[in-house]
C-alpha cells in the first residue's frame, strides 16, 4: 500500500494520504473454557488499532506492531477481513475521510503476555442474541417484536414488506430457520431500526442486557463482520485448529466449534466427519480433565494441508 491508500480489495479508489486517515484494526479471537473471547482495549469497547504509516513494511507488519504495542500479545494467524470506508462511518462531525483495513486474527488466550490496557471479553457480551447453545436466547423475545414494530412503521406497503422479510430472514421468525452466519445482517438491522446504542436512537434503544455492550465508532460492526467470516470459514477450512492447544480431546474440539457457531453440534456426526477427513491423529496420550474416564488426546494432522484440499470442520448442527 502506498501514500494514496491503494492495494486493498475494497479500497481501490485513489485517495491521497492528506485526504484520508487509514487505520489498521484487529479482531483478535481466542476460545477459553468453551467461550469465544475478544481482545479489547480501553473500556472493553475498542478493538486494537492504529494508523498505517509509511515506515511500516506492510499492512500486516503494521497491524502486528500496533496489536503487540497495545496489548502485549503477538499475533499468529491473521487474514484480511474487510476495508471500511463509508463516509459517515466515524461520525458526521469529522471532516476527514476515515478508512479502516480490518483483519481477523486467531490465537490462544494463554499466549498473551498481558497489558493493563487490554482484556478478554466474551463476544456474546456484544451480541447476546447470537448464542443459541442453550436454546433460543430470551433477548430475541424482546428484539423480534421491536423489529416487527419497526417494519410496520414504514410509510408504504412495499417498504413494510421488505423490512419484515429482511428481519424474518436475519432473526429467524415467520417460519424461517436461524442462520448463524448472518451476524452482520442482524447487527445492521438493529442499527437501522435504532435499537442499539451506536445508532443514536435515544430512549428507543433496547436495554444493554438485550442490545449488547456498545463499542466506539463502528467497531461492533467490524466485530460482527469478523464473527460472520469465522462462522462461515470453519465449515470449509480447518482454521479452528489455530484456536486449539497442541493436543486436545475430541470433546474439546467440538466445544470450540460450538462456541464459535453459537449452536450445538450432533456429537456422533461431528466425530465421524473429523475422522473421515483425517483432520486429527492420536498422540498416544490421554487426558483426565474430562472428570470421567481418561479421554484420548489428539493433534491436528498438518499433513492434511499438503495432501489435498480440506473440506474443513463442517457443522452437523443439532436442529430443534
C-alpha positions in Angstrom: 0.0 0.0 0.0 1.5 3.4 -0.9 0.7 7.0 0.2 -2.5 7.0 -1.9 -4.0 4.1 0.1 -4.2 1.8 -2.9 -3.7 -2.0 -2.7 -6.7 -3.2 -0.8 -9.5 -5.1 -2.5 -12.2 -2.8 -1.3 -10.3 0.5 -1.2 -9.2 0.7 -4.8 -10.2 4.4 -5.2 -7.1 6.7 -5.3 -7.2 8.5 -2.0 -4.4 10.8 -1.1 -2.9 10.5 2.3 -3.8 14.1 3.2 -7.5 13.3 2.3 -7.9 10.2 4.3 -6.8 8.6 7.6 -6.0 5.0 7.2 -6.2 2.7 10.3 -5.3 -0.9 10.8 -7.7 -2.7 13.1 -7.7 -6.2 14.5 -10.5 -8.6 15.5 -8.4 -10.9 17.8 -10.3 -14.1 18.8 -9.5 -16.9 21.2 -11.6 -19.6 22.8 -11.3 -20.1 26.5 -13.3 -22.6 28.6 -15.7 -23.0 25.7 -16.3 -19.3 25.4 -15.3 -17.2 22.3 -13.2 -14.3 23.6 -12.3 -11.0 22.0 -9.2 -9.0 22.8 -10.2 -5.4 23.5 -8.5 -2.2 24.8 -9.8 0.8 26.8 -13.1 0.1 28.5 -13.6 -3.1 26.5 -15.3 -1.0 23.8 -12.4 -0.7 21.4 -10.6 -3.1 19.1 -6.8 -2.9 18.9 -5.9 -0.5 16.1 -3.5 2.2 14.9 -2.7 4.3 11.9 -0.9 2.9 8.9 2.4 4.7 8.5 4.9 4.9 5.6 7.6 3.3 7.8 5.5 0.1 8.1 7.0 -2.6 5.8 3.5 -3.9 5.0 -0.1 -3.7 6.2 0.3 -6.9 8.2 3.5 -5.8 9.9 1.9 -2.5 10.9 -1.1 -4.4 12.3 1.1 -6.8 14.3 3.1 -3.9 15.6 0.1 -2.0 16.9 -1.6 -5.0 18.5 1.6 -6.1 20.3 2.3 -2.5 21.4 -1.3 -2.0 22.8 -1.9 -5.5 24.3 1.5 -7.2 24.6 0.0 -10.0 22.5 2.0 -11.3 19.5 -0.3 -12.4 16.6 0.0 -15.7 14.8 -2.6 -16.5 12.1 -4.2 -13.4 10.5 -6.2 -12.7 7.4 -7.6 -9.6 5.8 -11.2 -9.1 6.7 -12.7 -6.0 5.0 -12.0 -2.4 4.3 -14.4 0.0 5.9 -14.6 3.3 4.1 -18.2 4.7 4.4 -18.2 8.4 4.5 -20.2 8.6 7.7 -18.7 5.5 9.5 -16.9 7.5 12.2 -19.3 10.5 12.6 -20.6 13.4 10.6 -18.7 15.8 12.7 -15.4 14.6 11.4 -14.2 16.3 8.3 -11.5 13.8 7.2 -12.3 10.5 5.5 -11.5 7.6 7.8 -10.7 4.2 6.3 -10.1 1.1 8.4 -8.5 -2.0 7.0 -9.5 -4.8 9.3 -8.0 -8.2 10.0 -9.2 -11.4 11.7 -6.6 -12.9 14.0 -6.9 -16.3 15.7 -4.8 -17.1 18.7 -4.8 -18.8 22.1 -5.6 -16.8 25.2 -2.7 -18.3 27.2 -0.2 -16.8 24.7 -0.9 -13.3 25.9 1.8 -11.6 27.9 -0.7 -9.2 29.5 -1.2 -5.5 29.5 -3.1 -3.2 31.9 -4.8 -1.6 28.9 -6.3 -4.7 27.4 -8.6 -7.6 28.3 -10.6 -10.5 27.0 -14.4 -10.4 26.8 -16.9 -12.9 25.5 -18.1 -11.8 22.1 -21.6 -12.7 23.3 -21.5 -9.7 25.6 -21.7 -7.6 22.5 -24.1 -9.9 20.6 -26.3 -11.7 23.3 -28.8 -12.8 20.6 -26.1 -14.9 18.8 -25.6 -17.6 21.4 -28.1 -20.5 20.9 -26.2 -23.3 22.6 -28.7 -23.4 25.5 -31.7 -22.8 23.2 -33.2 -19.6 21.8 -31.9 -16.6 23.7 -34.6 -14.8 25.7 -33.4 -11.4 24.3 -34.9 -12.4 21.0 -38.4 -12.4 22.6 -37.8 -8.6 23.1 -35.9 -7.8 19.8 -38.2 -9.6 17.4 -41.4 -7.7 18.4 -39.4 -4.4 18.3 -38.2 -5.3 14.8 -41.7 -6.1 13.6 -42.9 -2.8 15.1 -40.2 -1.0 13.2 -41.1 -2.8 9.9 -44.8 -2.0 10.3 -43.9 1.6 11.0 -42.7 2.2 7.4 -44.7 4.7 5.4 -45.6 2.5 2.4 -46.6 -1.2 2.0 -43.5 -2.1 -0.2 -41.1 -0.9 2.5 -43.1 -2.6 5.2 -43.0 -5.9 3.4 -39.3 -5.6 2.6 -38.3 -4.7 6.1 -40.4 -7.6 7.5 -38.8 -10.1 5.2 -35.2 -8.9 6.0 -35.9 -9.1 9.7 -37.5 -12.6 9.4 -34.6 -13.9 7.4 -32.0 -12.5 9.7 -33.6 -13.2 13.0 -35.4 -16.5 12.2 -39.1 -15.9 12.5 -42.1 -16.2 10.2 -41.1 -19.9 9.8 -37.5 -19.1 8.9 -34.6 -21.0 10.4 -31.9 -19.4 12.3 -28.7 -18.9 10.2 -25.6 -18.4 12.4 -23.7 -16.8 9.5 -26.0 -13.7 9.3 -24.3 -12.0 12.3 -23.5 -8.8 10.3 -27.0 -8.6 8.7 -28.6 -8.8 12.2 -26.4 -6.1 13.6 -27.1 -3.8 10.7 -30.8 -4.3 11.0 -30.6 -3.4 14.7 -28.6 -0.3 13.8 -31.1 0.7 11.0 -34.0 0.2 13.4 -32.2 2.3 16.1 -32.4 -0.5 18.7 -28.7 -0.3 19.7 -26.7 2.5 21.3 -24.4 3.2 18.3 -27.4 4.2 16.2 -28.2 7.1 18.5 -31.8 6.0 19.0 -32.2 7.7 22.3 -35.0 6.3 24.5 -36.0 3.8 21.9 -32.7 1.9 22.3 -33.2 -1.6 23.9 -31.5 -2.1 27.3 -27.8 -3.1 27.2 -28.7 -6.6 28.5 -30.8 -7.0 25.3 -28.9 -4.9 22.7 -25.4 -5.9 23.9 -22.4 -3.9 25.0 -21.7 -0.9 22.7 -18.4 -0.2 21.1 -16.8 3.0 19.8 -17.5 4.2 16.3 -18.3 1.2 14.1 -16.1 -1.3 16.0 -19.1 -3.5 16.8 -19.9 -3.7 13.1 -16.3 -4.7 12.4 -16.6 -7.4 15.1 -19.8 -8.6 13.5 -18.1 -8.9 10.2 -15.3 -11.0 11.8 -17.7 -13.3 13.6 -19.6 -13.9 10.3 -16.4 -14.6 8.4 -15.2 -17.1 11.1 -18.5 -18.9 11.4 -18.5 -19.4 7.6 -14.9 -20.3 7.3 -14.9 -23.1 9.9 -17.2 -25.0 7.7 -14.8 -25.3 4.8 -11.3 -24.7 6.2 -9.6 -26.1 9.3 -8.9 -22.7 10.9 -10.4 -23.9 14.2 -7.1 -25.6 15.0 -5.5 -22.2 15.2 -7.5 -21.8 18.4 -6.7 -25.2 19.9 -3.8 -26.3 22.2 -1.2 -28.6 20.6 -3.1 -31.6 22.0 -6.8 -31.8 22.8 -9.7 -34.2 23.2 -12.4 -34.5 20.5 -14.9 -33.1 23.0 -12.7 -30.0 23.5 -12.6 -29.6 19.7 -16.4 -30.0 19.5 -17.0 -27.5 22.2 -14.7 -25.0 20.5 -16.6 -25.2 17.2 -19.9 -24.9 19.1 -18.7 -21.8 20.9 -17.8 -20.1 17.6 -21.0 -21.2 15.9 -23.3 -20.4 18.8 -25.0 -23.7 18.0 -24.9 -27.3 19.3 -23.4 -30.0 17.1 -24.5 -33.6 16.8 -21.7 -35.4 18.6 -21.6 -38.7 16.5 -21.9 -36.8 13.2 -19.1 -34.4 14.2 -16.7 -37.1 15.2 -17.5 -39.1 12.1 -16.8 -36.1 10.0 -13.5 -35.3 11.7 -12.3 -38.9 11.3 -13.4 -39.1 7.6 -11.5 -36.0 6.7 -8.4 -37.3 8.6 -8.0 -33.9 10.3 -6.6 -35.3 13.5 -4.3 -38.0 14.7 -3.9 -39.6 18.1 -0.9 -38.5 20.3 -0.8 -41.8 22.3 -1.6 -39.9 25.5 -4.8 -39.4 27.5 -6.4 -36.5 29.5 -8.1 -36.7 32.9 -9.6 -33.2 32.5 -13.0 -34.6 31.5 -13.7 -35.7 35.0 -14.6 -39.3 33.9 -12.5 -42.0 32.4 -9.4 -40.9 30.5 -10.0 -39.4 27.1 -7.7 -39.8 24.1 -5.6 -36.8 23.2 -5.3 -35.7 19.5 -3.4 -33.2 17.5 -4.1 -31.6 14.2 -2.6 -33.5 11.3 -0.8 -30.8 9.4 0.0 -33.1 6.5 -3.7 -32.9 5.5 -3.0 -29.4 4.2 -0.4 -30.8 1.7 -2.4 -34.0 0.9 -5.5 -32.4 -0.6 -8.0 -29.6 -0.4 -9.6 -29.7 3.0 -13.4 -29.6 3.5 -12.9 -28.2 7.0 -14.9 -28.8 10.1 -18.4 -28.8 8.8 -21.1 -28.3 11.3 -23.7 -31.0 11.5 -25.9 -28.8 13.7 -28.5 -30.2 16.1 -31.7 -28.7 14.9 -34.7 -28.4 17.2 
